[in-house]
Amino acid sequence: MIWFGLGIGVLVLGGLLAVAAGGYRAWSSAFGGITALAGSALALTSAVQVLVHGQELSFSWAWEVPLGRLVLGIDALSALFILPIGVVVAAAAVYGTQYLSGPHGPARTGGMWLGFNL
């Protein structure tokens, strides 16, 4: 589950870095695209791990609300959904990096990468 959490964290961080790059289209696209690829790869690692080993992954956190705990997990069915999502996100990031950093892309792409990565 740690790889999936890291993947989500990388996606969020990459979107924020793309926004911080401001008007530098190439930097913004590089931050957004590279972190989208890395985040997808990390999330796919968890999905493949569940499918290969047949063992569910979970994270549990106790908090102060009625009925008690926050529990997140990846079972075989959710891993099957993560696989195509991760592959499509990675492919779209490769295409989007080239498309948005070119001369026909908009002047500021940080917001687009933030939305894509989230």
C-alpha positions in Angstrom: 0.0 0.0 0.0 3.0 2.3 0.5 3.7 2.3 -3.2 0.2 3.4 -4.0 0.3 6.2 -1.4 3.6 7.3 -2.8 2.2 7.3 -6.3 -0.7 9.6 -5.3 1.7 11.8 -3.4 4.0 12.1 -6.5 1.0 13.0 -8.7 -0.1 15.8 -6.3 3.4 17.1 -5.9 4.0 17.1 -9.6 0.8 19.1 -10.3 1.8 21.7 -7.7 5.3 21.9 -9.2 3.8 22.4 -12.6 1.7 25.3 -11.3 4.8 26.8 -9.6 6.7 26.7 -12.9 4.4 29.5 -14.0 4.8 30.7 -17.6 7.6 28.3 -18.4 5.7 25.9 -20.6 8.5 23.4 -21.1 9.3 23.2 -17.3 5.6 23.0 -16.5 5.1 20.2 -19.0 8.2 18.4 -17.8 7.2 18.5 -14.1 3.6 17.4 -14.9 4.5 14.7 -17.4 7.4 13.1 -15.5 5.6 13.0 -12.2 2.5 11.6 -14.0 4.6 8.8 -15.3 6.3 8.2 -12.0 3.0 8.3 -10.0 1.4 5.9 -12.4 4.3 3.5 -12.2 4.2 3.5 -8.4 0.5 2.9 -8.3 0.8 0.1 -10.9 3.5 -1.5 -8.7 0.8 -2.0 -5.9 -1.7 -3.4 -8.4 0.7 -5.9 -9.8 1.8 -6.9 -6.4 -1.8 -7.7 -5.4 -2.5 -9.6 -8.6 0.8 -11.6 -8.5 0.8 -12.5 -4.8 -3.0 -12.7 -4.3 -2.6 -10.8 -1.0 -4.7 -7.7 -0.3 -3.0 -4.5 0.8 -4.6 -2.2 3.4 -4.0 0.9 5.5 -5.9 1.6 8.7 -5.9 4.7 10.7 -7.8 5.4 13.9 -9.4 8.8 14.2 -11.8 10.6 16.5 -15.1 10.2 14.6 -18.1 8.1 15.4 -17.7 4.5 14.3 -14.0 4.7 14.4 -11.5 4.0 11.7 -10.4 5.0 8.2 -9.5 1.9 6.2 -8.1 2.0 2.7 -7.3 -1.1 0.7 -6.5 -2.7 -2.6 -8.0 -6.1 -3.4 -7.9 -8.1 -6.6 -10.9 -6.3 -8.2 -9.6 -2.8 -7.4 -6.2 -3.9 -8.7 -7.8 -4.8 -12.0 -9.2 -1.3 -12.2 -5.9 0.3 -11.3 -4.1 -1.4 -14.2 -5.9 0.2 -17.1 -6.2 3.5 -15.4 -2.4 3.6 -14.7 -1.6 2.6 -18.3 -3.9 5.2 -19.8 -2.6 7.9 -17.5 1.0 7.1 -18.4 0.2 7.1 -22.2 -1.7 10.4 -21.9 1.1 12.0 -20.0 3.6 11.1 -22.7 1.3 12.6 -25.4 0.4 15.6 -23.3 4.0 16.5 -22.5 4.8 16.8 -26.2 1.5 18.5 -27.1 1.5 21.1 -24.4 5.2 22.1 -24.6 5.0 22.7 -28.3 4.3 26.1 -30.0 0.5 25.3 -30.4 0.0 24.8 -26.7 -1.4 27.5 -24.4 1.0 30.0 -22.7 0.5 28.6 -19.2 0.1 24.9 -18.7 0.6 24.5 -15.0 -3.1 24.5 -14.2 -3.8 21.9 -16.8 -1.1 19.6 -15.4 -2.5 20.1 -11.9 -5.9 19.0 -13.1 -4.5 16.1 -15.0 -2.4 14.8 -12.1 -5.3 15.2 -9.6 
